[in-house]
Amino acid sequence: PEVKSQQSVTRTNAKLEIETEYWNERSSGLKLIDESFYCPIETYNFLYLRECFDYPNFINSNSELYVSTLIAFKKILIDLDHLTLKECIERISTEIGIEQFHVECIFKHATYIGIIPVDLSQKIELWLPLPFSVRENPYAY
């Protein structure tokens, strides 16, 4: 992080004190949460998954292509759960006839919104098989 001027830090702390007083008066209290509150692996995964939002044309969840990609993912992940994420993406890309990058964007979006149940406490890497979540997902495809 870049070094902040003392004036900037003082002003930020003053605003924080005002906010703290405001919330304490309403008996809610104020809890500060920053990136250190979260598991570093989950933060890493969410940063990776959020990249899909840079390509909104690829993640239209109402499109037939999106649904077809999810169905292909389900089939491959059930039948061939030993494959790496990259291998899954390559197979689906070939099967459906779209670019691997597009398949990866759909994977990222579906995982981010909870359709593909991945255990986010384990690192998602292209060169590893997907770590599935054991919790029941009501939105699973």
DANOR-V353556 format. One record per run of one state. SS is the DSSP state (@ for helix, = for strand, . for the rest). FROM is the first residue (numbers start at 1). TO is the last residue. If there is no record, write none. Layout:
ss: [SS | SS]
from: [FROM | FROM]
to: [TO | TO]
This chain:
ss: [. | @ | . | @ | . | @ | . | @ | . | @ | . | @ | . | @ | . | = | . | = | .]
from: [1 | 6 | 26 | 35 | 38 | 40 | 55 | 56 | 59 | 64 | 80 | 85 | 97 | 100 | 113 | 118 | 119 | 132 | 133]
to: [5 | 25 | 34 | 37 | 39 | 54 | 55 | 58 | 63 | 79 | 84 | 96 | 99 | 112 | 117 | 118 | 131 | 132 | 141]
